[in-house]
């Protein structure tokens, strides 16, 4: 990158200097030529005035001629009346080219000397003044020589300077690269050096450190998950293996089967959770687009909790229909209800209402609640806020992560908050269908409380 930057800067400077040198040479030549023309025309007009006043042509030529200009006086037919050597005494120095356009300036060569010829009319005669362009050519050649030497020299200086400054500017980038190359997957706690600047390099370093922090957090969560999942799988597998060994020695019994079925179901739920999250990561969840009565799902889940008999359950719903995948939304309610029942002291409340075109489902428990700093983190994967509490219930920190993934696929959201009695309220929001497309219900049953 350093070499490329220097090469690009050198090329740009070289092109710019070449163009500038060409423009300078042309402007120099034009300026000197203009100066010669201006002086020659002034002398020609002065000589023409003297001829008009009646002075003799040879006398005017002799007095006006200098080392800088040469004169000819010609008649209307172009015949030379007087001339300064080495100009011809018989032929007009411009070959008659200024006769048609007296304002023109013609370049000629006499005895290898470049001359610029101008014309001034004096009645039936004309004065031709030839100014020397030798000084102009010498000046142009001098500028050209300086450009030929200076352009390559300045190009080299610009390239070397760019190379040095690019190296200095990229030194922090090289330090970042070297540090990143030295960071291994087992040591993501290291960070790249951050320069004390607010430029692109400083922002790059801060972005790299933010990325490393996210990778470190993800790796730590994954390590926690591997340990938790290993423990959760080891326990049912150990139970199943022990029962199989007993069955092998004394023959299978109904008790063996009854003990193994829950453990197998436990492993099945864990594997299904992992597969669902893997699909979400790979290509995203694609829920079905069915009409789902959310109030029916809420009441069914409340009934299931009542059947379990662990906590007191209260449900308040209104008829609400949403568009989505019935099985996935059932899983959302099941995960939220199980999470609430797991942490509740005495009871769980399920509330469903509509608000500004959205279905709002609240699952409330009267448990210890969730700290403010953990209310967003609780929906991350493999997060378990209370290790002991989650362990005995068989959780591995995937239930609420699945809730967040499914609701996001349905265009909804979920957030954790504090209940009025200090517990936790999980609030789900989903786009609701307009009331005229929902299932009809009489006004008396618009709100149901159980």
C-alpha positions as CSV (number, residue, x, y, z in Angstrom):
1,X,0.0,0.0,0.0
2,X,2.9,2.3,0.8
3,X,4.6,1.7,-2.5
4,X,1.3,2.0,-4.4
5,X,0.5,5.3,-2.7
6,X,4.0,6.6,-3.5
7,X,3.7,5.4,-7.1
8,X,0.3,7.0,-7.6
9,X,1.4,10.3,-6.1
10,X,4.6,10.2,-8.2
11,X,2.5,9.6,-11.4
12,X,0.1,12.4,-10.5
13,X,2.9,14.8,-9.7
14,X,4.8,13.9,-12.9
15,X,1.7,14.4,-15.1
16,X,0.9,17.7,-13.4
17,X,4.5,19.0,-13.7
18,X,4.8,18.0,-17.4
19,X,1.5,19.8,-18.1
20,X,2.7,22.8,-16.1
21,X,6.1,22.8,-17.9
22,X,4.4,22.7,-21.3
23,X,2.0,25.4,-20.4
24,X,4.9,27.5,-19.0
25,X,7.0,27.1,-22.2
26,X,4.0,28.1,-24.4
27,X,3.1,31.1,-22.2
28,X,6.7,32.2,-22.1
29,X,7.0,31.9,-25.8
30,X,3.8,33.8,-26.3
31,X,4.7,36.5,-23.9
32,X,8.1,37.2,-25.5
33,X,6.6,37.1,-29.0
34,X,4.0,39.5,-27.9
35,X,6.6,41.9,-26.5
36,X,8.6,41.7,-29.7
37,X,5.5,42.4,-31.7
38,X,4.5,45.3,-29.6
39,X,7.9,47.0,-29.8
40,X,8.2,46.4,-33.5
41,X,4.7,47.8,-34.2
42,X,5.4,50.9,-32.1
43,X,8.6,51.5,-34.2
44,X,6.8,50.8,-37.5
45,X,4.0,53.3,-36.6
46,X,6.6,55.9,-35.6
47,X,8.5,55.4,-38.9
48,X,5.2,55.6,-40.9
49,X,4.4,58.9,-39.2
50,X,7.7,60.4,-40.2
51,X,7.2,59.2,-43.8
52,X,3.8,60.8,-43.8
53,X,5.3,64.1,-42.6
54,X,7.5,64.1,-45.7
55,X,10.8,62.7,-44.5
56,X,13.0,60.8,-46.9
57,X,12.7,57.0,-46.7
58,X,16.4,56.2,-46.5
59,X,16.8,58.8,-43.8
60,X,14.0,57.3,-41.8
61,X,15.4,53.8,-42.2
62,X,18.8,54.8,-41.1
63,X,17.7,56.7,-38.0
64,X,15.0,54.2,-36.8
65,X,16.9,51.0,-37.3
66,X,18.5,49.5,-34.2
67,X,20.2,46.3,-33.3
68,X,16.8,45.0,-32.2
69,X,14.8,45.8,-35.4
70,X,15.4,46.1,-39.1
71,X,13.3,48.2,-41.5
72,X,12.1,48.2,-45.1
73,X,10.1,50.9,-46.8
74,X,8.0,49.6,-49.8
75,X,5.7,51.3,-52.2
76,X,2.1,50.2,-53.0
77,X,3.4,47.6,-55.5
78,X,5.8,46.0,-52.9
79,X,9.0,47.5,-54.5
80,X,11.6,48.2,-51.8
81,X,12.4,51.9,-51.5
82,X,14.9,51.7,-48.6
83,X,16.1,48.9,-46.4
84,X,18.4,48.0,-43.5
85,X,21.0,45.4,-44.2
86,X,20.8,42.5,-44.3
87,X,17.3,42.9,-45.5
88,X,16.9,42.7,-49.3
89,X,16.9,45.9,-51.2
90,X,14.6,44.4,-53.8
91,X,12.2,42.0,-52.2
92,X,9.8,42.7,-49.3
93,X,11.0,40.7,-46.2
94,X,7.4,39.4,-45.5
95,X,6.9,38.2,-49.1
96,X,3.9,40.5,-49.3
97,X,2.0,38.5,-46.7
98,X,1.2,41.5,-44.5
99,X,-0.2,43.5,-47.4
100,X,-3.6,41.8,-47.2
101,X,-3.7,42.1,-43.4
102,X,-1.7,45.0,-42.0
103,X,-2.5,43.9,-38.5
104,X,-0.9,40.5,-38.9
105,X,2.6,39.6,-37.7
106,X,4.6,37.2,-39.9
107,X,7.6,35.1,-38.7
108,X,10.4,34.9,-41.2
109,X,14.1,33.8,-41.2
110,X,16.9,36.0,-42.6
111,X,20.4,34.6,-42.5
112,X,19.3,32.0,-40.0
113,X,18.0,34.7,-37.7
114,X,14.3,34.4,-36.7
115,X,12.4,37.6,-37.3
116,X,8.8,38.8,-36.6
117,X,7.6,41.2,-39.3
118,X,4.8,43.8,-38.8
119,X,3.5,46.5,-41.2
120,X,2.4,50.1,-40.8
121,X,0.8,52.1,-43.7
122,X,2.2,55.5,-44.6
123,X,0.0,56.8,-47.5
124,X,1.0,55.0,-50.7
125,X,4.0,53.5,-48.9
126,X,4.4,51.1,-46.1
127,X,7.0,50.4,-43.4
128,X,8.0,46.8,-42.6
129,X,9.7,46.4,-39.3
130,X,11.4,43.0,-38.4
131,X,12.0,42.4,-34.7
132,X,14.5,39.8,-33.7
133,X,13.0,36.6,-32.1
134,X,16.4,35.3,-31.1
135,X,16.0,36.5,-27.5
136,X,12.6,34.9,-27.4
137,X,14.0,31.6,-28.6
138,X,16.8,31.7,-26.1
139,X,14.4,32.4,-23.3
140,X,12.1,29.6,-24.4
141,X,15.0,27.2,-24.6
142,X,16.2,28.2,-21.2
143,X,12.8,27.5,-19.7
144,X,12.6,24.2,-21.6
145,X,16.0,23.1,-20.3
146,X,15.0,24.0,-16.7
147,X,11.7,22.0,-17.1
148,X,13.6,19.0,-18.5
149,X,15.8,19.0,-15.4
150,X,13.3,20.2,-12.8
151,X,10.3,18.0,-13.7
152,X,12.1,14.6,-13.1
153,X,13.9,16.0,-10.0
154,X,10.6,17.3,-8.5
155,X,8.9,14.1,-9.4
156,X,11.5,12.0,-7.5
157,X,11.3,14.4,-4.5
158,X,7.5,14.1,-4.5
159,X,7.7,10.3,-4.7
160,X,10.2,10.0,-2.0
161,X,8.4,12.4,0.3
162,X,5.1,10.6,-0.3
163,X,6.7,7.3,0.4
164,X,8.1,8.6,3.7
165,X,4.9,10.3,4.8
166,X,2.8,7.3,3.8
167,X,5.1,5.1,5.9
168,X,4.7,7.4,8.8
169,X,0.9,7.6,8.3
170,X,0.6,3.8,7.9
171,X,2.8,3.0,10.9
172,X,-0.3,2.8,13.3
173,X,-2.0,0.5,10.7
174,X,1.0,-1.8,10.7
175,X,1.0,-1.9,14.4
176,X,-2.7,-2.8,14.4
177,X,-2.0,-5.5,11.8
178,X,0.8,-7.0,13.8
179,X,-1.2,-7.0,16.9
180,X,-4.2,-8.7,15.2
181,X,-1.9,-11.3,13.7
182,X,-0.5,-12.1,17.1
183,X,-4.0,-12.5,18.7
184,X,-5.0,-16.1,18.8
185,X,-8.5,-17.6,19.2
186,X,-7.5,-18.5,22.8
187,X,-6.6,-15.0,23.8
188,X,-9.2,-12.6,22.5
189,X,-8.8,-10.4,25.6
190,X,-5.9,-8.5,23.9
191,X,-6.6,-5.3,22.1
192,X,-4.9,-3.3,19.3
193,X,-3.2,0.0,20.2
194,X,-5.4,3.0,19.7
195,X,-3.6,6.2,18.5
196,X,-4.5,9.5,20.1
197,X,-6.2,10.8,17.0
198,X,-9.7,11.2,15.6
199,X,-8.8,10.3,12.0
200,X,-9.5,7.1,10.0
201,X,-6.7,5.2,11.7
202,X,-8.0,6.0,15.1
203,X,-11.6,4.9,14.1
204,X,-10.2,1.7,12.6
205,X,-8.4,0.8,15.8
206,X,-11.5,1.5,17.9
207,X,-13.6,-0.5,15.5
208,X,-11.1,-3.4,15.7
209,X,-11.2,-3.3,19.5
210,X,-15.0,-3.3,19.5
211,X,-15.0,-6.3,17.1
212,X,-12.5,-8.1,19.4
213,X,-14.7,-7.4,22.4
214,X,-17.7,-8.8,20.6
215,X,-15.7,-11.9,19.6
216,X,-14.5,-12.3,23.1
217,X,-18.0,-12.1,24.5
218,X,-19.3,-14.5,21.9
219,X,-16.5,-17.0,22.6
220,X,-17.1,-16.7,26.3
221,X,-20.8,-17.3,25.8
222,X,-20.1,-20.3,23.6
223,X,-17.7,-21.7,26.2
224,X,-20.5,-21.3,28.8
225,X,-22.9,-23.0,26.4
226,X,-20.6,-25.9,25.7
227,X,-20.3,-26.5,29.4
228,X,-24.0,-26.1,30.1
229,X,-25.1,-28.2,27.1
230,X,-22.6,-30.9,28.0
231,X,-23.9,-31.0,31.6
232,X,-27.5,-31.1,30.4
233,X,-26.9,-33.9,27.9
234,X,-24.7,-35.8,30.3
235,X,-27.3,-36.0,33.0
236,X,-30.1,-37.6,30.9
237,X,-27.6,-39.8,29.0
238,X,-26.3,-41.1,32.4
239,X,-29.8,-41.8,33.5
240,X,-30.6,-43.6,30.3
241,X,-27.3,-45.6,30.3
242,X,-27.9,-46.6,34.0
243,X,-31.4,-47.8,33.2
244,X,-30.2,-49.7,30.2
245,X,-27.6,-51.5,32.2
246,X,-30.1,-52.5,34.8
247,X,-32.5,-53.7,32.1
248,X,-29.7,-55.7,30.6
249,X,-29.0,-57.5,33.9
250,X,-32.5,-58.1,35.1
251,X,-34.7,-57.4,32.1
252,X,-36.6,-54.2,31.2
253,X,-39.4,-52.9,33.4
254,X,-42.0,-50.3,33.2
255,X,-40.1,-48.2,35.7
256,X,-37.0,-48.2,33.4
257,X,-39.1,-46.9,30.5
258,X,-40.9,-44.3,32.6
259,X,-37.5,-43.0,33.8
260,X,-35.9,-42.9,30.3
261,X,-38.8,-41.2,28.4
262,X,-38.5,-37.8,30.2
263,X,-34.7,-37.8,29.8
264,X,-35.0,-38.5,26.1
265,X,-37.6,-35.7,25.8
266,X,-35.3,-33.4,27.6
267,X,-32.5,-34.1,25.1
268,X,-34.9,-33.8,22.2
269,X,-36.0,-30.3,23.3
270,X,-32.4,-29.2,23.6
271,X,-31.5,-30.5,20.1
272,X,-34.6,-28.9,18.6
273,X,-33.6,-25.6,20.2
274,X,-30.1,-25.8,18.8
275,X,-31.4,-26.7,15.3
276,X,-33.9,-23.8,15.3
277,X,-31.2,-21.3,16.2
278,X,-28.8,-22.8,13.6
279,X,-31.5,-22.3,10.9
280,X,-32.0,-18.7,12.1
281,X,-28.3,-18.1,11.7
282,X,-27.9,-19.8,8.3
283,X,-30.8,-18.3,6.3
284,X,-33.2,-16.8,8.8
285,X,-36.5,-18.1,9.9
286,X,-39.3,-18.2,7.3
287,X,-42.6,-18.5,9.2
288,X,-45.8,-19.6,7.6
289,X,-48.4,-16.9,6.8
290,X,-51.5,-18.2,8.5
291,X,-54.3,-16.6,10.5
292,X,-53.5,-17.2,14.2
293,X,-55.9,-16.3,17.1
294,X,-53.4,-15.1,19.7
295,X,-56.0,-15.1,22.5
296,X,-56.6,-18.8,21.9
297,X,-52.9,-19.6,22.2
298,X,-52.6,-17.5,25.4
299,X,-55.6,-19.3,27.0
300,X,-54.2,-22.7,26.0
301,X,-50.9,-21.9,27.5
302,X,-52.5,-20.7,30.7
303,X,-54.5,-23.9,30.9
304,X,-51.3,-25.9,30.5
305,X,-49.7,-24.1,33.4
306,X,-52.7,-24.7,35.5
307,X,-52.6,-28.4,34.7
308,X,-48.9,-28.4,35.9
309,X,-50.2,-27.0,39.2
310,X,-46.9,-25.4,40.2
311,X,-48.2,-21.8,40.3
312,X,-51.4,-19.8,40.3
313,X,-52.3,-18.6,36.8
314,X,-54.5,-15.7,35.8
315,X,-55.3,-14.8,32.2
316,X,-56.9,-11.7,30.7
317,X,-57.4,-11.6,26.9
318,X,-59.3,-9.9,24.1
319,X,-59.9,-11.5,20.7
320,X,-56.7,-10.7,18.6
321,X,-55.7,-12.3,15.3
322,X,-52.3,-12.1,13.9
323,X,-50.6,-13.4,10.8
324,X,-47.8,-16.0,11.4
325,X,-46.7,-19.5,12.1
326,X,-49.0,-21.1,14.7
327,X,-46.4,-23.6,15.9
328,X,-43.7,-21.0,16.2
329,X,-45.9,-18.6,18.1
330,X,-47.1,-21.4,20.3
331,X,-43.4,-22.0,21.1
332,X,-43.0,-18.3,22.0
333,X,-45.8,-18.4,24.5
334,X,-44.6,-21.7,25.9
335,X,-41.1,-20.4,26.5
336,X,-42.3,-17.2,28.1
337,X,-44.8,-19.0,30.3
338,X,-42.3,-21.6,31.4
339,X,-39.7,-18.9,32.1
340,X,-42.3,-17.0,34.2
341,X,-43.4,-20.2,36.1
342,X,-39.8,-21.2,36.8
343,X,-39.1,-17.9,38.5
344,X,-42.5,-17.0,40.0
345,X,-43.0,-17.3,43.8
346,X,-46.8,-17.8,43.8
347,X,-48.3,-16.8,40.4
348,X,-48.1,-15.9,36.8
349,X,-50.4,-13.6,34.9
350,X,-51.0,-13.6,31.1
351,X,-52.5,-10.4,29.6
352,X,-53.4,-9.8,26.0
353,X,-54.7,-6.5,24.5
354,X,-54.5,-4.4,21.3
355,X,-52.7,-1.1,21.1
356,X,-52.4,1.1,18.0
357,X,-52.7,-1.7,15.6
358,X,-50.5,-4.1,17.5
359,X,-51.2,-7.1,19.6
360,X,-49.6,-6.6,23.1
361,X,-49.0,-9.8,25.1
362,X,-47.6,-9.5,28.7
363,X,-46.4,-12.5,30.7
364,X,-45.9,-11.4,34.4
365,X,-44.4,-13.3,37.3
366,X,-44.0,-12.3,40.9
367,X,-40.4,-13.5,41.1
368,X,-37.2,-11.7,42.0
369,X,-37.2,-9.7,38.8
370,X,-34.3,-8.9,36.4
371,X,-31.7,-6.2,37.0
372,X,-31.9,-3.2,34.6
373,X,-28.5,-4.0,33.2
374,X,-29.5,-7.6,32.3
375,X,-32.9,-6.9,30.7
376,X,-31.5,-6.8,27.1
377,X,-28.8,-9.4,27.7
378,X,-31.3,-12.0,28.8
379,X,-32.4,-12.4,25.2
380,X,-28.9,-13.3,24.1
381,X,-28.0,-16.9,23.5
382,X,-26.6,-19.0,26.3
383,X,-27.2,-16.3,28.9
384,X,-28.2,-17.6,32.3
385,X,-28.6,-14.9,34.9
386,X,-29.0,-17.4,37.8
387,X,-26.8,-20.4,37.4
388,X,-28.3,-22.5,40.1
389,X,-31.9,-21.5,39.4
390,X,-31.6,-22.3,35.7
391,X,-29.7,-25.6,36.3
392,X,-32.3,-27.3,38.3
393,X,-35.0,-26.4,35.8
394,X,-33.0,-27.8,32.9
395,X,-32.5,-24.5,31.1
396,X,-29.4,-23.7,29.0
397,X,-30.2,-20.1,28.2
398,X,-31.8,-20.7,24.8
399,X,-35.5,-20.2,25.5
400,X,-35.7,-16.4,25.4
401,X,-33.2,-16.3,22.6
402,X,-35.6,-18.4,20.5
403,X,-38.4,-16.1,21.5
404,X,-36.5,-13.1,20.2
405,X,-35.6,-14.8,16.9
406,X,-39.2,-16.0,16.2
407,X,-40.7,-12.6,17.0
408,X,-38.2,-10.8,14.8
409,X,-39.1,-13.2,11.9
410,X,-42.8,-12.2,12.5
411,X,-42.0,-8.5,12.5
412,X,-42.5,-8.2,16.2
413,X,-40.4,-7.6,19.3
414,X,-40.0,-8.6,23.0
415,X,-38.6,-6.7,25.9
416,X,-38.2,-7.4,29.6
417,X,-39.4,-4.9,32.3
418,X,-40.3,-4.7,35.9
419,X,-43.7,-5.7,37.2
420,X,-45.6,-3.6,39.7
421,X,-45.0,-6.0,42.5
422,X,-41.2,-6.2,41.7
423,X,-41.3,-9.3,39.5
424,X,-40.7,-9.4,35.7
425,X,-43.0,-8.6,32.9
426,X,-42.2,-9.9,29.4
427,X,-43.9,-7.7,26.8
428,X,-44.4,-9.0,23.2
429,X,-45.6,-6.8,20.4
430,X,-46.9,-8.2,17.1
431,X,-48.7,-6.6,14.1
432,X,-52.4,-7.3,14.6
433,X,-54.9,-7.9,11.8
434,X,-57.6,-5.3,11.5
435,X,-60.6,-6.0,13.7
436,X,-63.0,-6.5,10.7
437,X,-60.8,-9.4,9.5
438,X,-60.5,-11.1,12.9
439,X,-62.9,-13.7,14.2
440,X,-66.2,-12.2,15.1
441,X,-67.2,-12.1,18.8
442,X,-70.1,-10.6,20.7
443,X,-69.5,-7.5,22.8
444,X,-70.0,-9.4,26.0
445,X,-67.1,-11.7,25.3
446,X,-64.8,-8.9,24.0
447,X,-62.6,-9.3,27.2
448,X,-62.2,-12.6,29.0
449,X,-60.7,-13.0,32.5
450,X,-60.0,-16.3,34.1
